Amino acid sequence: MKIAITGHTAGIGKAFTKILQLRGHEIVGVSRRTGENIRRIEHTANLIEPCDMFINNAQTSYAQTELLYAVWSRWQGIEGKYIWNISTQMIEHPINNRPDGQDDLIMSQYRNQKIALEEASRQLKFKNQWPQISIIRPGGVATQEKFDNTHKADVDLWVKSVVDTFSHNENIKISEISVGYTKKRIPI
Ligand SMILES: NC(=O)c1ccc[n+]([C@@H]2O[C@H](COP(=O)([O-])OP(=O)(O)OC[C@H]3O[C@@H](n4cnc5c(N)ncnc54)[C@H](OP(=O)(O)O)[C@@H]3O)[C@@H](O)[C@H]2O)c1
């Protein structure tokens, strides 16, 4: 397939690029380092339109949600198109706001941007037609060395788990999934 990935130059997007290329797919990457910017919504949607799948991964303000709508309207009713929206597990609980907490304010905005993305995904999914839309929520994934990565998943393993989960069985559709870190594999 031809797969568009935003944020393909680092972290989760880079790991998706690696594994999907190894599996024989053609990647259309959209990142600032390679001259693009997802804030240019219509231009980015035009780049994605000829692809079969869109991994809506790079995050800035509400661009993921705007891109979702722009790509969806180009792909509406076309069989064989897939969109994976990369959200966050932070959606599952409110931000613990402190009166002086600038960081909390930023995280609160981030969470709201992801809530917008998830709500848009559900509304579009509710139409029950192509493109097929999924929401993927990472927990802690070790994408940046500057952070403490002690309790975070290895990024390549995390991405492999996601790809394997979606592709493992014929006729199984995954709509929403949270994938995080755990100390030990379940012995089953
Ligand atoms: N890592 C985690 O633990 C975690 C947890 C929850 C959710 N997530 C979500 O997972 C996604 C990826 O996160 P990550 O940790 O892999 O991030 P990351 O390591 O910081 O990588 C971000 C990628 O996005 C690109 N990017 C940033 N702004 C862009 C823009 N305006 N236009 C185009 N590309 C842009 C960057 O490349 P350039 O600099 O070249 O543009 C880079 O390739 C995000 O949606 C994030 O919210 C991650």
Ligand as a Chemical Component Dictionary entry (heavy atoms), coordinates in Angstrom:
data_LIG
# 
_chem_comp.id                   LIG 
_chem_comp.type                 NON-POLYMER 
_chem_comp.pdbx_formal_charge   0 
_chem_comp.three_letter_code    LIG 
# 
loop_
_chem_comp_atom.comp_id 
_chem_comp_atom.atom_id 
_chem_comp_atom.alt_atom_id 
_chem_comp_atom.type_symbol 
_chem_comp_atom.charge 
_chem_comp_atom.model_Cartn_x 
_chem_comp_atom.model_Cartn_y 
_chem_comp_atom.model_Cartn_z 
_chem_comp_atom.pdbx_ordinal 
LIG N1  N1  N 0  5.675  9.390  22.963 1  
LIG C1  C1  C 0  4.653  9.217  23.799 2  
LIG O1  O1  O 0  4.817  8.723  24.933 3  
LIG C2  C2  C 0  3.261  9.627  23.382 4  
LIG C3  C3  C 0  2.227  9.465  24.324 5  
LIG C4  C4  C 0  0.940  9.818  23.948 6  
LIG C5  C5  C 0  0.682  10.291 22.674 7  
LIG N2  N2  N 1  1.703  10.452 21.779 8  
LIG C6  C6  C 0  1.370  10.973 20.431 9  
LIG O2  O2  O 0  2.113  10.263 19.450 10 
LIG C7  C7  C 0  2.390  11.134 18.352 11 
LIG C8  C8  C 0  3.877  11.117 18.057 12 
LIG O3  O3  O 0  4.580  11.481 19.219 13 
LIG P1  P1  P 0  6.163  11.258 19.354 14 
LIG O4  O4  O 0  6.444  11.065 20.787 15 
LIG O5  O5  O -1 6.629  10.262 18.355 16 
LIG O6  O6  O 0  6.710  12.712 18.941 17 
LIG P2  P2  P 0  8.177  13.175 18.533 18 
LIG O7  O7  O 0  9.192  12.133 18.852 19 
LIG O8  O8  O 0  8.340  14.555 19.095 20 
LIG O9  O9  O 0  8.099  13.306 16.936 21 
LIG C9  C9  C 0  7.222  14.247 16.386 22 
LIG C10 C10 C 0  7.233  14.140 14.853 23 
LIG O10 O10 O 0  6.271  15.071 14.328 24 
LIG C11 C11 C 0  6.889  15.946 13.391 25 
LIG N3  N3  N 0  6.228  17.241 13.463 26 
LIG C12 C12 C 0  6.081  18.066 14.537 27 
LIG N4  N4  N 0  5.403  19.178 14.196 28 
LIG C13 C13 C 0  5.111  19.050 12.876 29 
LIG C14 C14 C 0  4.439  19.865 11.942 30 
LIG N5  N5  N 0  3.921  21.065 12.275 31 
LIG N6  N6  N 0  4.305  19.431 10.670 32 
LIG C15 C15 C 0  4.824  18.226 10.293 33 
LIG N7  N7  N 0  5.475  17.411 11.136 34 
LIG C16 C16 C 0  5.616  17.832 12.402 35 
LIG C17 C17 C 0  8.380  15.934 13.814 36 
LIG O11 O11 O 0  9.245  16.151 12.725 37 
LIG P3  P3  P 0  9.811  17.587 12.268 38 
LIG O12 O12 O 0  10.454 18.180 13.481 39 
LIG O13 O13 O 0  10.739 17.236 11.153 40 
LIG O14 O14 O 0  8.615  18.321 11.793 41 
LIG C18 C18 C 0  8.570  14.490 14.241 42 
LIG O15 O15 O 0  8.791  13.674 13.099 43 
LIG C19 C19 C 0  1.826  12.504 18.730 44 
LIG O16 O16 O 0  0.537  12.659 18.191 45 
LIG C20 C20 C 0  1.737  12.432 20.239 46 
LIG O17 O17 O 0  0.723  13.275 20.763 47 
LIG C21 C21 C 0  2.984  10.121 22.111 48 
# 
loop_
_chem_comp_bond.comp_id 
_chem_comp_bond.atom_id_1 
_chem_comp_bond.atom_id_2 
_chem_comp_bond.value_order 
_chem_comp_bond.pdbx_ordinal 
LIG N1  C1  SING 1  
LIG C1  O1  DOUB 2  
LIG C1  C2  SING 3  
LIG C2  C3  SING 4  
LIG C2  C21 DOUB 5  
LIG C3  C4  DOUB 6  
LIG C4  C5  SING 7  
LIG C5  N2  DOUB 8  
LIG N2  C6  SING 9  
LIG N2  C21 SING 10 
LIG C6  O2  SING 11 
LIG C6  C20 SING 12 
LIG O2  C7  SING 13 
LIG C7  C8  SING 14 
LIG C7  C19 SING 15 
LIG C8  O3  SING 16 
LIG O3  P1  SING 17 
LIG P1  O4  DOUB 18 
LIG P1  O5  SING 19 
LIG P1  O6  SING 20 
LIG O6  P2  SING 21 
LIG P2  O7  DOUB 22 
LIG P2  O8  SING 23 
LIG P2  O9  SING 24 
LIG O9  C9  SING 25 
LIG C9  C10 SING 26 
LIG C10 O10 SING 27 
LIG C10 C18 SING 28 
LIG O10 C11 SING 29 
LIG C11 N3  SING 30 
LIG C11 C17 SING 31 
LIG N3  C12 SING 32 
LIG N3  C16 SING 33 
LIG C12 N4  DOUB 34 
LIG N4  C13 SING 35 
LIG C13 C14 SING 36 
LIG C13 C16 DOUB 37 
LIG C14 N5  SING 38 
LIG C14 N6  DOUB 39 
LIG N6  C15 SING 40 
LIG C15 N7  DOUB 41 
LIG N7  C16 SING 42 
LIG C17 O11 SING 43 
LIG C17 C18 SING 44 
LIG O11 P3  SING 45 
LIG P3  O12 DOUB 46 
LIG P3  O13 SING 47 
LIG P3  O14 SING 48 
LIG C18 O15 SING 49 
LIG C19 O16 SING 50 
LIG C19 C20 SING 51 
LIG C20 O17 SING 52 
# 
